[in-house]
Amino acid sequence: MILLAVLFLCFISSYSASVKGHTTGLSLNNDRLYKLTYSTEVFLDRGKGNLQDSVGYRISSNVDVVLLWRSPDGDDDQLIKIMIKDVNVENVNQQRGEKSIFKGKKPSQIIRKENLEALQRPVLLHLVHGKVKEFYSYQNEPIAIENLKRGLASLFQMQLNSGTTNEIDISGDCKVTYQAHQDKVVKIKALDSCKSESSGFTTQNPVLGVTSKATSVTTYKIEDSFVVAVLAEEIHALRLNFLQTIAGKILSKQKLELKTTEAGPRLMPGKQVAAIIKAIDSKYTAIPIVGQVFESECKGCPSLSEHWQSIRKHLQPDNLSKAEAVRSFLTFIKHLRTAKKEEILQILKAENKEVLPQLVDAVTSAQTPDSLDAILDFLDFKSDSSIILQERFLYACGFASHPDEELLRALVSKFKGSFGSNDIRESVMIIIGALVRKLCQNEGCKLKGVVEAKKLILGGLEKAEKKEDKMMYLLALKNARLPEGIPLLLKYAETGEGPISHLATTTLQRYDAPFITDEVKKTMNRIYHQNHKVHEKTVRTTAAAIILNNNPSYMEVKNILLSIGELPKEMNKYMLSIVQDILRFEMPASKMVRRVLKEMFAHNYDRFSKSGSSSAYTGYIERSPHSASTYSLDILYSGSGILRRSNLNIFQYVRKNPLHSIQVVIEAQGLEALIAATPDEGEENLDSYAGLSALLFDVQLRPVTFFNGYSDLMAKMLSATSDPMSVVKGLILLIDHSQELLLQSGLKANMDVQGGLAIDISGSMEFSLWYRESKTRVKNRVTVVITGDITVDSSFVKTGLEVGMETEAGLEFISTVQFSQYPFLVCLQMDKDAIPYRQFETKYERLSTGRGYVSRKRKESLVAGSEFPLHQENSEMCKAVFPPQPESSSSSWF
């Protein structure tokens, strides 16, 4: 073997490979003691780049390094000893001055004597061809201290030539790329490729999720062919996608620099490294170089029961509209995630019925095996005495941020059992569909539990005989959106009876564009144009919406436009409004519609002058360069002026990613006999019915019924009150992101974002024969709290950044119809309350002994109520017939 001679004394020398082509890394000279300085520092801020606003700390020390052994078979096999000494801890922000938590403290007081002793005990590093083969330390040292030594030792791993390879260091098994230059070698570590035991989870939805970015660059400086310093920089940044003020960044730096060299111990002779280590100290043990996760010690932290008692007053029903309720909900979830089943069950059994629904929300949202076991033991699905609690549990399951297969299996098992309430049985199946969708989105479609659930939904729909069962499985499929369910949906859409056909078409409407194939559109065209059978207006208009929203062809648009004028009176007006809304809002189909309208036969006065009260309108709630919120409202009436369907939708977009935040649909049918009116074609034999269906954050909920059948209608008219019917009410964990990181320096970091809301959606339908007036009302009340929490912990000092926002919002939609004459009068109102908006920022540094520094900022603003147009046509009739509406509302009669 031919080796290049090492000519100069240095910290680390580099040399060419032997004839075998070995790739060499760092190599120390024989019989020399290398004295270095080392520091690791961490900065936390909101990503604005101003280090003066950061919080953090610096750990610095001197380091002695010596070569103990080199293999006689090759210079690339060596054992080195690394010893940390003269440790100091200080602020990274020098402006802290008298407020510094380290002022007047000795290192032994900050780190604690036993930790400092462990930190200063030397470690051994076995390097082969510049890569770590083994890392030796003493047993039973504190994990956090061992991690700091791992972070220093990992800097000694490198190679001198360019290329990409995999390395195992403190971060795990990672892909690294080396770029060799004349005066330096740069190592870029792909942190997203690292395989380690670090835990975490995130919300899969791109709107509610976070964008995180991580980089790691280490530079080895070379002078006269020798490495004289190592500089490492690691950055972790995250930002909430739809609210970019919730953001934070961790900047971690390491610096290792040679100061001097002096005479050191002679090399130890021997062929086997194991014998050398035993001769040095038999207490040395090989441990993984990969960092180990440790739990931070929590002194004086309350037990689960104590924490619950301190917050339960905020979760009383009367307090749920306050931000403090949601904040308490979020903090309790964090506590629940570390609790055992027995602790949770004890609290559930001891709570009263007023607060119990909120407790069920929190326990279910914790999404741990212990919390799931506890809530399943607590709830009795065979009983009808706790329906509210069962439904709150199921809704929390549907909104789960990161559901697992076990939760799905538990619900499938419950569905196969018996129920005290058929409504709960339906809700279980509907939520099974939502969980299937979420697990499939997270690449879990092939899990056994998911496959079983898919078979249950599709098999149940195919074999269902009762109308109620068909509706239940269709609602489950509306959540699951299984591609293999499309043939069944087409069959039910085209041949099913009214409500079944309508639900099947609205389920198809939820599928993404790639699944709306030519076959699907052919079926929708047959339904809309009634080629095979007569369909209800609600089914036909939904079929038209599917066609127009999925890349319609020239002939499809042309045939829809030509049908306007030949449809029932109110349907004419509705379809005309849909077309005008597409053009006004510049929807994807607008180009094709404009192309067809260039022809006179499609674009003429007769076709575009149809009268009526049905309407469709889409507008913006909020719009920015990277996100937008839209609302749409379409209302279809029967020819007699009775509401047939109102459909309110709110979407949130982040770039091109949509989130269907809210959909509230009120439907009514078969009410013409009450006013001696003639039903429209195809609707002569419909039973009297009115109900409300809601979709919340992409999850379809179980519809509620106002009345079903003529006798039920008359009974409720005689005993009717103006009180709305609750559709969904509760606390929801909407945003849930958690990352546990081990920085290259050995410090532990956590990056968490949580978002919760208290929501109350209710709806009502009032019908007066005396005044010949009907009124529908949908009310949304939402309180939102979002928090971001970033911490870096060394076990003896912890620094953190907390950012947050909270707001309360209300939105109410009211439609009033007077049908004493034709054309009947319709007034639409949408009231948006003024919105208080509060932002928070807290930065802190805290010693394990309790001493700390805290900086808090708060900003409050009030967003004025907004007026939203609800119809293309402006009319003064609303003001003429009814008193003017408040400033924060928008209304129009037409």
Secondary structure, DSSP 8 states (H G I E B T S, - for coil): -------S--SEE-----TT------B--TTEEEEEEEEEEEEEESSS--GGG-EEEEEEEEEEEEEEEE-TT-TTEEEEEEEEEEEEEEES-GGGGGG-TTTT--HHHHH-HHHHHHHTS-EEEEEETTEEEEEEEETT--HHHHHHHHHHHGGG---SS-EEEEEEETTEEEEEEEEE-SSEEEEEEEEEEEE-S--EE---STTTSEEEEEEEEEEEEEETTEEEEEEEEEEEEEEESS-TTSEEEEEEEEEEEEEEEEE-------S-HHHHHHHH-TTEEEE-SS--------TT---HHHHHHHHGGGGSGGGTTSHHHHHHHHHHHHHHTT--HHHHHHHHHH--TTTHHHHHHHHHHH--HHHHHHHHHH--TT-STTHHHHHHHHHHHHT-SS--HHHHHHHHHHHTS--S-HHHHHHHHHHHHHHHHHHHHTT-TTSHHHHHHHHHHHHHHHH--SHHHHHHHHHHHHHH--GGGHHHHHHHHHHS-HHHHHHHHHHHHTS-GGG--HHHHHHHHHHHTTSSS---HHHHHHHHHHHHTS---HHHHHHHHHHTTSS-HHHHHHHHHHHHHHHHTT-TTHHHHHHHHTSTTTS-HHHHT---S-EEEEEEEEE-SSEEEEEEEEEEE-TTS-EEEEEEEEEEEETTEEEEEEEEEEEEES-GGGGT----TT-TT---EEEEEEEETTEE---EEEEESHHHHHHHHHT--S--EEEEEEEEEEEEEEEEEE-TTS-EEEEEEEEEEEEEEEEEEEEETTTTEEEEEEEEEEEEEEEEEEEEE-SSEEEEEEEEEEEEEEEEEEEEEE-SSSS-EEEEEEEE--EEEEEEEEEEEEETTS-EEEEEEEEEEEE--------SS--SHHHHHS----TTEEEEE-
